[in-house]
Amino acid sequence: LLISDLGEFGLIERVRRGLPTPGTGVVVGIGDDVAVLRTSPDMFFLATCDIQLEGPHFLRERITPYQLGRRAAAINLSDIAAMGGVPRYVLVSLGLPDDIEVEYVDALYEGLGEEAARFGAEIVGGNMARSSSGVVVDVTLLGEVEPDLMLLRSGAQVGDLILVTGTLGDSAAGLALLQRGGGGSSPEHADVVKESHLTPTPRVREGRVIARSRGATAMIDLSDGLASDLGHICERSEVGAIIRAGEIPISEAMRSVAKTLEWDPLSWALFGGEDYELLFTVPAKKVEELVASLRRETDTPATVIGEIVSKAEGTRLLDEEGDLVPLPAQGWDHFSPRG
Amino acid sequence: LLISDLGEFGLIERVRRGLPTPGTGVVVGIGDDVAVLRTSPDMFFLATCDIQLEGPHFLRERITPYQLGRRAAAINLSDIAAMGGVPRYVLVSLGLPDDIEVEYVDALYEGLGEEAARFGAEIVGGNMARSSSGVVVDVTLLGEVEPDLMLLRSGAQVGDLILVTGTLGDSAAGLALLQRGGGGSSPEHADVVKESHLTPTPRVREGRVIARSRGATAMIDLSDGLASDLGHICERSEVGAIIRAGEIPISEAMRSVAKTLEWDPLSWALFGGEDYELLFTVPAKKVEELVASLRRETDTPATVIGEIVSKAEGTRLLDEEGDLVPLPAQGWDHFSPRG
C-alpha cells in the first residue's frame, strides 16, 4: 500500500488511530491543523507546523527567498488565525543545499521575520542542516488563545450562514500563471494574483475580530480549497452545507486571468486552495454586526456564500443554473493527483 | 559567499544578528538548541526542533523507519534533557516520496511515539507533504522546566569539575561501521555501537536528577562532539577548560571497534558527536553526592573528565603523554567538511 493510495488525510487519520489516547493536557491533538494544549489555567497554548519542500511546494527560480520566507510564515500564521488565536513564537528548521549563498538565507529570514513581526510574532529558534536535495523550510508557530474565544472546525449549527473573508481563487490563478507563463493577461491583474499565491496575507487580525465578537460557531482557513475545507467543518460539526455559486466572491483580477487562460473561475474558487482566507459560520441574526465589525476594524470584506443544513442533506452547490449539485471535496490533497 | 564558507554556527550567528531584539517573553532565543519562553509565572516553556534529511543525516537502506522515528525523537528529547526540563508535546513534519509504503509511515510513527512515551511526551500534531527528494523528518518538541532548576550553557565557574554521563565515541564508532561495513569486530561490540548511533538514549531522567540536585552550574548535550560542545559552554560561560584524555569514559565495545578499524578511540570520543550524553559542570564539593544520586536514581554512571579554568587559559587537553595541548572545537559542523 503506497501513501499515494491513501492521500494525506487518510494517512493522518491512520496515524492518529495508531497513537495512544491523548493525555488530559491535550485539548485538540493530531488530525487538526493546530494542537491545542492546556499549559496554564487561563490560556490555551497553540502549536502548528508546516513544511515547504522545493519541488512539490515551490520552485527556487519562481519565488525569491524573501517571498518564500513570508509565505512559510504566512501559512502557519493562517492556522493560528483560524482558531482566533494570537501568534507568538516561531521556530524554523532549514535544509539547505551546499550551493546556497548566504544572502539567500539572509533574505529568507528577512521574509520570515517581517511576516511574523507584522502579526506580533518573533523568531526564537531554529536549526539548519545540509540538504542534498533542495531547500526545505519547516516553520513551527506557537501561539495562544483564550479558551472561551477559541474557534474550532466543530461547532457549526444547522441554520448558520457560511461566510468567507476576501476573494477566492486568486492564488490558484496566480499559480496557473506562474506555471504556464504570462500570456495575455493585463500586467496588473497578473501581478495581483501572482502576489496572492506567492505571499498570501494571513487573516490574523480578522480571526481575532471574529473570535472576540463571539458571533461565530466554527472556523477554518482555506488552505486546501473551499470545497475541501468546508468538508472538514461539515465532518467535525456533523452537518451539511449549501454553497451558492453566484455568491462566491471572485476578484476582477482572477476573473480576467481565468478568461485569458480559458479556465472556469468557479473551479479555481471552489477547488484551487492556498487562498488562506477564513471560512466561518455565524447564526443568521449575528451576521450583519460581525460583517460590519470586520469591515470597521480590519477593512476586510466578508461575504455570505451559503448556509449550514442537516447532515442528511449533504454538501451541495447551488450552481449558476439554479441546480443543486453534490460538491465534491476535491481540493488539493498533497498525495493525490491534482484535480 | 556560500553557506559552506560560514558553517552552521557562523550562519546561525549571522541570522541572530539580523533579527530584532527578543521580546520580554523570550528568556533564551535563537542561537541555543532550545528556546525558553516565559508563558506562565511559575514555569518556563521550552521549544526545540531538529530536522533529519535523507542523505546528509541518514540513508534509508541503513536505518529502519522504526529506528529513524526513535532517533528523531531522541535527538530532540536530548535537547530538553540538557536544560533539566520535562518533555511534553511532539509535533512532526514529514516529507515523503511517493514510493513510500504506508507501513513505512506506520513504523516511523511507532518509533516516534514509543520514544516520546518512554520519557512522558506525546505526539499532538503534525503534517505530511509529498517530497520529490527523499524522506524528511522534522520534529518539534515542547517541554517545560521550573525557572530555578533550569540549566544553561552559561553558568560554569572556574574551579568547577566537568562531568559526562555514560561513555563517549560509541555513536561515531557505530557510524563508521555502518558506513564501511562490519569487518572483523565481534558481532556483540559492533551491535552495541551501531545501536548507540541509530537509537541513542536521551538522558532525560539524568538531566532531571542533575537539575533537581541544584548541584550543577551549566549543562549541554553532546550532539556535535565533546570538544565542540564544551566549546559552547566555555564561550557562554566565559571560561576555559582542561580535559584529561585518560579520564574520558570509553566503552569496551568502542575500543574494540576502534582497534579493528585502526582508528584512534580518543578522536571519536572528542570529535565524533551524536552521543547525546550530558556534559555538565559541578563545584568540586558537590560532585560526589551528585554522582551518587545519578547512580542511585538512574543507574547511569557520570565521570569527572576535567576542570573549568579561566578564559585566559583557553581550552586544552591533557593528553596521554602528559602534555597540555590546545583542544580544537572541530566537532561535526553541518556545513563544513567533516574533520
HADDOCK unambig.tbl for C-alpha pairs under 7 A between the chains (distance, minus, plus):
assign (segid A and resid 1 and name CA) (segid B and resid 101 and name CA) 5.58 0.50 0.50
assign (segid A and resid 1 and name CA) (segid B and resid 102 and name CA) 5.79 0.50 0.50
assign (segid A and resid 2 and name CA) (segid B and resid 99 and name CA) 6.38 0.50 0.50
assign (segid A and resid 2 and name CA) (segid B and resid 100 and name CA) 5.92 0.50 0.50
assign (segid A and resid 2 and name CA) (segid B and resid 101 and name CA) 4.29 0.50 0.50
assign (segid A and resid 2 and name CA) (segid B and resid 102 and name CA) 5.46 0.50 0.50
assign (segid A and resid 3 and name CA) (segid B and resid 98 and name CA) 6.59 0.50 0.50
assign (segid A and resid 3 and name CA) (segid B and resid 100 and name CA) 6.19 0.50 0.50
assign (segid A and resid 3 and name CA) (segid B and resid 101 and name CA) 5.69 0.50 0.50
assign (segid A and resid 3 and name CA) (segid B and resid 102 and name CA) 5.15 0.50 0.50
assign (segid A and resid 4 and name CA) (segid B and resid 98 and name CA) 6.08 0.50 0.50
assign (segid A and resid 8 and name CA) (segid B and resid 128 and name CA) 6.63 0.50 0.50
assign (segid A and resid 15 and name CA) (segid B and resid 106 and name CA) 6.64 0.50 0.50
assign (segid A and resid 29 and name CA) (segid B and resid 124 and name CA) 4.47 0.50 0.50
assign (segid A and resid 29 and name CA) (segid B and resid 125 and name CA) 5.82 0.50 0.50
assign (segid A and resid 30 and name CA) (segid B and resid 124 and name CA) 4.89 0.50 0.50
assign (segid A and resid 30 and name CA) (segid B and resid 125 and name CA) 4.10 0.50 0.50
assign (segid A and resid 30 and name CA) (segid B and resid 126 and name CA) 6.56 0.50 0.50
assign (segid A and resid 31 and name CA) (segid B and resid 125 and name CA) 6.85 0.50 0.50
assign (segid A and resid 34 and name CA) (segid B and resid 125 and name CA) 6.89 0.50 0.50
assign (segid A and resid 35 and name CA) (segid B and resid 124 and name CA) 5.91 0.50 0.50
assign (segid A and resid 35 and name CA) (segid B and resid 125 and name CA) 5.66 0.50 0.50
assign (segid A and resid 40 and name CA) (segid B and resid 40 and name CA) 6.59 0.50 0.50
assign (segid A and resid 49 and name CA) (segid B and resid 93 and name CA) 6.80 0.50 0.50
assign (segid A and resid 49 and name CA) (segid B and resid 126 and name CA) 6.49 0.50 0.50
assign (segid A and resid 49 and name CA) (segid B and resid 127 and name CA) 6.95 0.50 0.50
assign (segid A and resid 50 and name CA) (segid B and resid 93 and name CA) 6.66 0.50 0.50
assign (segid A and resid 50 and name CA) (segid B and resid 127 and name CA) 6.26 0.50 0.50
assign (segid A and resid 51 and name CA) (segid B and resid 93 and name CA) 6.16 0.50 0.50
assign (segid A and resid 53 and name CA) (segid B and resid 131 and name CA) 6.56 0.50 0.50
assign (segid A and resid 55 and name CA) (segid B and resid 132 and name CA) 6.17 0.50 0.50
assign (segid A and resid 56 and name CA) (segid B and resid 130 and name CA) 6.46 0.50 0.50
assign (segid A and resid 56 and name CA) (segid B and resid 131 and name CA) 6.31 0.50 0.50
assign (segid A and resid 56 and name CA) (segid B and resid 132 and name CA) 6.47 0.50 0.50
assign (segid A and resid 93 and name CA) (segid B and resid 49 and name CA) 6.81 0.50 0.50
assign (segid A and resid 93 and name CA) (segid B and resid 50 and name CA) 6.66 0.50 0.50
assign (segid A and resid 93 and name CA) (segid B and resid 51 and name CA) 6.17 0.50 0.50
assign (segid A and resid 98 and name CA) (segid B and resid 3 and name CA) 6.63 0.50 0.50
assign (segid A and resid 98 and name CA) (segid B and resid 4 and name CA) 6.08 0.50 0.50
assign (segid A and resid 99 and name CA) (segid B and resid 2 and name CA) 6.42 0.50 0.50
assign (segid A and resid 100 and name CA) (segid B and resid 2 and name CA) 5.93 0.50 0.50
assign (segid A and resid 100 and name CA) (segid B and resid 3 and name CA) 6.18 0.50 0.50
assign (segid A and resid 101 and name CA) (segid B and resid 1 and name CA) 5.61 0.50 0.50
assign (segid A and resid 101 and name CA) (segid B and resid 2 and name CA) 4.27 0.50 0.50
assign (segid A and resid 101 and name CA) (segid B and resid 3 and name CA) 5.67 0.50 0.50
assign (segid A and resid 102 and name CA) (segid B and resid 1 and name CA) 5.80 0.50 0.50
assign (segid A and resid 102 and name CA) (segid B and resid 2 and name CA) 5.43 0.50 0.50
assign (segid A and resid 102 and name CA) (segid B and resid 3 and name CA) 5.12 0.50 0.50
assign (segid A and resid 106 and name CA) (segid B and resid 15 and name CA) 6.66 0.50 0.50
assign (segid A and resid 124 and name CA) (segid B and resid 29 and name CA) 4.47 0.50 0.50
assign (segid A and resid 124 and name CA) (segid B and resid 30 and name CA) 4.87 0.50 0.50
assign (segid A and resid 124 and name CA) (segid B and resid 35 and name CA) 5.91 0.50 0.50
assign (segid A and resid 125 and name CA) (segid B and resid 29 and name CA) 5.82 0.50 0.50
assign (segid A and resid 125 and name CA) (segid B and resid 30 and name CA) 4.10 0.50 0.50
assign (segid A and resid 125 and name CA) (segid B and resid 31 and name CA) 6.85 0.50 0.50
assign (segid A and resid 125 and name CA) (segid B and resid 34 and name CA) 6.89 0.50 0.50
assign (segid A and resid 125 and name CA) (segid B and resid 35 and name CA) 5.66 0.50 0.50
assign (segid A and resid 126 and name CA) (segid B and resid 30 and name CA) 6.57 0.50 0.50
assign (segid A and resid 126 and name CA) (segid B and resid 49 and name CA) 6.49 0.50 0.50
assign (segid A and resid 127 and name CA) (segid B and resid 49 and name CA) 6.92 0.50 0.50
assign (segid A and resid 127 and name CA) (segid B and resid 50 and name CA) 6.25 0.50 0.50
assign (segid A and resid 128 and name CA) (segid B and resid 8 and name CA) 6.66 0.50 0.50
assign (segid A and resid 129 and name CA) (segid B and resid 334 and name CA) 5.75 0.50 0.50
assign (segid A and resid 130 and name CA) (segid B and resid 56 and name CA) 6.46 0.50 0.50
assign (segid A and resid 130 and name CA) (segid B and resid 334 and name CA) 5.86 0.50 0.50
assign (segid A and resid 130 and name CA) (segid B and resid 335 and name CA) 5.92 0.50 0.50
assign (segid A and resid 131 and name CA) (segid B and resid 53 and name CA) 6.57 0.50 0.50
assign (segid A and resid 131 and name CA) (segid B and resid 56 and name CA) 6.30 0.50 0.50
assign (segid A and resid 132 and name CA) (segid B and resid 55 and name CA) 6.17 0.50 0.50
assign (segid A and resid 132 and name CA) (segid B and resid 56 and name CA) 6.45 0.50 0.50
assign (segid A and resid 133 and name CA) (segid B and resid 133 and name CA) 5.62 0.50 0.50
assign (segid A and resid 334 and name CA) (segid B and resid 129 and name CA) 5.79 0.50 0.50
assign (segid A and resid 334 and name CA) (segid B and resid 130 and name CA) 5.95 0.50 0.50
assign (segid A and resid 335 and name CA) (segid B and resid 130 and name CA) 5.95 0.50 0.50
